[in-house]
Amino acid sequence: MILTSRQREVTACVAAGWPDKITAFHLGLKTDTVHQYVQQIKRITGTGSRAQLAIWWVEMVKQVATEEG
């Protein structure tokens, strides 16, 4: 996968519908840090919104699950 482990954690939280503040609390980060992660992840994945990022994440998880059998 093209994301770091921390980026994957943040992406999973976005896909779960969590706002940055809840994600920050859950991961022990500052809200601003989470916001920066989300912006960076959207650039890396080519997604333009949190909703598109969530869809991208679900597709990636499905792909990995399929490959692992």
VMD Tcl script that draws the C-alpha trace (Angstrom):
set ca {
  {0.00 0.00 0.00}
  {1.23 3.51 -0.76}
  {0.49 4.97 2.68}
  {2.48 4.80 5.90}
  {0.98 2.98 8.85}
  {-0.03 6.29 10.49}
  {-1.60 7.51 7.25}
  {-3.56 4.25 7.06}
  {-4.80 4.75 10.63}
  {-5.97 8.28 9.82}
  {-7.59 7.10 6.58}
  {-9.46 4.35 8.42}
  {-10.83 6.95 10.84}
  {-11.92 9.18 7.95}
  {-13.62 6.17 6.34}
  {-15.41 5.51 9.64}
  {-16.82 9.04 9.41}
  {-14.89 10.43 12.34}
  {-14.15 14.16 12.38}
  {-10.56 15.31 12.86}
  {-11.10 16.06 16.55}
  {-12.25 12.51 17.35}
  {-9.50 11.01 15.18}
  {-6.93 13.15 16.98}
  {-8.16 12.00 20.39}
  {-8.24 8.35 19.31}
  {-4.71 8.44 17.85}
  {-3.17 10.75 20.45}
  {-2.47 13.53 17.95}
  {-3.33 17.21 17.69}
  {-6.35 18.10 15.58}
  {-4.18 20.25 13.30}
  {-1.85 17.30 12.74}
  {-4.77 15.10 11.70}
  {-5.99 17.81 9.34}
  {-2.53 17.97 7.76}
  {-2.47 14.18 7.42}
  {-5.86 14.18 5.71}
  {-4.77 16.85 3.23}
  {-1.55 14.94 2.51}
  {-3.39 11.63 2.10}
  {-5.92 13.19 -0.29}
  {-3.02 14.45 -2.43}
  {-1.31 11.05 -2.40}
  {-4.50 9.17 -3.30}
  {-5.77 11.73 -5.79}
  {-9.03 12.16 -3.92}
  {-10.70 15.53 -3.59}
  {-12.85 15.07 -0.53}
  {-13.16 13.04 2.65}
  {-16.02 11.09 1.06}
  {-13.89 10.18 -1.96}
  {-11.05 9.21 0.39}
  {-13.41 6.95 2.33}
  {-14.51 5.25 -0.89}
  {-10.86 4.84 -1.93}
  {-10.09 3.24 1.43}
  {-12.97 0.76 1.20}
  {-11.82 -0.25 -2.29}
  {-8.23 -0.73 -1.06}
  {-9.38 -2.87 1.86}
  {-11.49 -5.01 -0.50}
  {-8.55 -5.41 -2.86}
  {-6.20 -6.49 -0.08}
  {-8.79 -8.91 1.29}
  {-9.28 -10.42 -2.16}
  {-5.53 -10.79 -2.71}
  {-5.08 -12.48 0.66}
  {-7.80 -14.93 -0.23}
}
mol new
graphics top color blue
foreach p $ca { graphics top sphere $p radius 0.5 }
foreach p [lrange $ca 0 end-1] q [lrange $ca 1 end] { graphics top cylinder $p $q radius 0.2 }
display resetview
